[in-house]
């Protein structure tokens, strides 16, 4: 079964998702985790430490972190990631906001706010990155995953398919799709996605584990 066939089920899945109620964990005092600033732009060091290493050397972040070797690291990461590195603070913002939504938000409203505000940050980089930018499949996957979390099922599916089309052997978008299908009781679609992933990434253990859990074979035919 081709992955594209799974789009026939989108209407039913979307309806089921919209009917679901988001129930994020609520702290005992009703607020965010003690000690974390309410404003994500304060860039609490603990949250920055949860971001990829290169984030502390991107614009905005490097002025706050003020690492000793900033100039050297900026040059290094620019050499590794190319000119798009200069826009990458927006991706770091998106990751931080996603972490806020999933780990620190205590209400559905706050969770939605952080997830929604992550999308323009991701789009900022996506719209400026060349098609061969090494992090583009990852960024598209993050966008698609957050769109699914926001119940924007069709958009999320399309974004994840774009990530797959861009780099078929990058397995994370397949697992995001498969997890979504499984969560919404579509095991056949989940299995089809994972089998497709193994065709391109036969050594991906995360894919094999999910396929085994669904009762599918992890062997390439």
Secondary structure, 3 states (H helix, E strand, C coil): CCHHHHHHHHHHHHHHHHHCCCCCCCCCCCCCCCCCCCCHHHCCHHHHCCCCHHHHHCCCHHHHHCCCCHHHHHHHHHHHHCHHHHHCHHHHHHHHHHHHHHHHCCCHHHHHHHHHHHHHHHHHHHCCCCCCCCCHHHHHHHHHHHHHHCCCHHHHHHHHHHHHHHCCCCCHHHHHHHHHHHHCCCHHHHHHHHHHHHHHCCCCHHHHHHHHHCCCCCCCC
